[in-house]
Amino acid sequence: MSNLARHIKQWFAAKPKLADWREYRYLALDLELSSLDPNQGEILSIGWVAVKPPTIYQQQGVELLIKDPGDLGQSPVIHGLTRRQLNSGISLKDALGQLLEATSQDSDNLWLLHHAGLDVAFLRKAFEDCGLPFETPRIVDTFRLEQRLLMRRGKEPQFEGLTLDKCRQRYGLDAHPAHNALEDALATAELFLCHGYQNFGKHGRSLSDLLSRP
């Protein structure tokens, strides 16, 4: 069994220890997509950055452009990604392999996303299409964290706003360059740390309170 296969097996087998959320390592992750439909759209780029509270390892951030993604739709307008740029990228299978390797470096790794459902649906299909192993990993979704927080405070999430920028504004975070996978991953990491340290205070919080559930 290769080292990568062994790491993947260990990562999938790992169980939450239900320790304090600050004891874990997170991989803040974002995708840029050509569509909101996993059956029609394509992954154009994947970005991630490692987080170990309170640190974001920004210098280790990764952004991978996907070569030959098919129909770009409105992506050149929305994301600024042109076919010429994407032609300098790598295959989707190679990009997913790098993502798996980055994730499986530590059996306690979790994925950290904002509005995880859409990205995970695209990733699940991409792994299947590329013949790579995939099981739904442990995920922390900052969208869900903010949604639950607003509801506990008696506020209506749809009026308060749950976009990444709206959530960041509530913590006084600067606007970030949107529609760039690595920048969005960094923005999600910053939001997560602000949410955790501001709302959990000195008491901490078990990982089980943060995990998104199917």
Residue pairs with C-beta under 8 A, 6 or more apart in sequence:
1 9
4 97
4 100
4 101
4 104
7 101
7 104
7 105
8 100
8 104
8 133
10 104
10 107
11 103
11 104
11 107
11 109
11 137
12 133
12 135
12 137
13 107
14 107
14 108
14 138
16 138
16 207
16 208
16 211
17 23
17 108
17 207
18 206
18 207
18 208
19 206
19 207
20 204
20 205
20 206
20 207
21 53
21 196
21 200
21 204
21 205
21 206
21 207
21 209
21 210
22 53
22 54
22 196
22 204
23 108
23 207
24 52
24 53
24 108
24 109
24 110
24 207
25 50
25 51
25 52
25 106
25 108
25 109
25 110
26 50
26 51
26 52
26 53
26 109
26 110
26 111
26 112
26 140
26 189
26 192
27 48
27 49
27 50
27 51
27 102
27 103
27 109
27 110
27 111
27 112
28 48
28 49
28 50
28 51
28 56
28 112
28 113
28 185
28 186
28 188
28 189
28 192
29 46
29 47
29 48
29 99
29 111
29 112
29 113
29 119
29 185
29 188
30 46
30 47
30 48
30 113
30 114
30 119
30 181
30 182
30 184
30 185
30 188
31 43
31 44
31 45
31 46
31 47
31 119
31 122
31 123
31 181
32 43
32 44
32 45
32 47
32 75
32 79
32 81
32 179
32 180
32 181
33 41
33 42
33 43
33 44
33 75
33 118
33 122
34 41
34 42
34 44
34 69
34 70
34 71
34 72
34 73
34 74
34 75
35 41
35 42
35 73
36 118
38 118
38 121
38 122
38 124
38 125
39 125
41 73
41 122
42 66
42 69
42 70
42 71
42 72
43 66
43 69
43 92
43 95
43 122
43 123
43 126
44 65
44 66
44 69
44 72
44 75
44 79
44 81
44 86
45 63
45 64
45 65
45 66
45 79
45 81
45 89
45 180
45 181
46 62
46 63
46 64
46 66
46 95
46 96
46 99
46 181
47 61
47 62
47 63
47 64
47 180
47 181
47 182
47 183
47 184
47 185
48 61
48 62
48 99
48 102
48 182
48 185
49 56
49 57
49 58
49 60
49 61
49 62
49 182
49 185
49 186
49 189
50 56
50 57
50 60
50 102
51 57
51 112
51 189
51 192
51 193
53 193
53 196
53 197
54 193
54 197
56 186
56 189
56 190
56 193
58 186
61 182
61 185
61 186
62 98
62 102
62 182
63 180
63 181
63 182
64 89
64 90
64 95
64 98
65 81
65 85
65 86
65 88
65 89
65 90
66 86
66 89
66 90
66 91
66 92
66 95
67 86
67 87
67 88
67 89
67 90
67 91
68 86
68 87
68 91
69 86
69 92
72 81
72 82
72 83
72 86
75 81
76 82
76 83
78 179
79 179
79 180
80 179
80 180
89 95
92 126
92 129
92 130
93 130
93 131
93 132
96 123
96 126
96 127
96 130
96 132
97 132
100 132
100 133
103 109
103 111
103 137
109 137
110 137
110 138
110 139
110 140
110 207
110 211
111 137
111 138
111 139
111 140
112 139
112 140
112 142
112 188
112 189
112 192
113 119
113 120
113 139
113 140
113 141
113 142
113 143
113 188
114 141
114 142
114 143
114 164
114 167
114 184
114 187
114 188
114 191
115 141
115 143
115 162
115 164
116 139
116 141
116 143
116 144
116 212
117 141
120 136
120 139
123 134
124 134
124 136
127 133
127 134
128 134
136 214
138 211
139 211
139 212
140 192
140 210
140 211
140 212
141 212
142 164
142 167
142 188
142 191
142 192
142 195
143 162
143 167
144 212
145 192
145 195
145 210
146 157
146 162
146 167
146 170
146 191
146 195
147 157
147 162
149 195
149 199
150 156
150 157
150 160
150 162
151 157
160 166
160 170
161 167
164 176
164 178
164 184
164 187
164 188
164 191
165 175
165 176
165 178
167 191
168 174
168 175
168 176
168 187
168 190
168 191
168 194
171 191
171 194
171 195
171 198
173 187
173 190
173 191
173 194
176 183
176 184
176 186
176 187
177 183
178 184
196 205
196 210
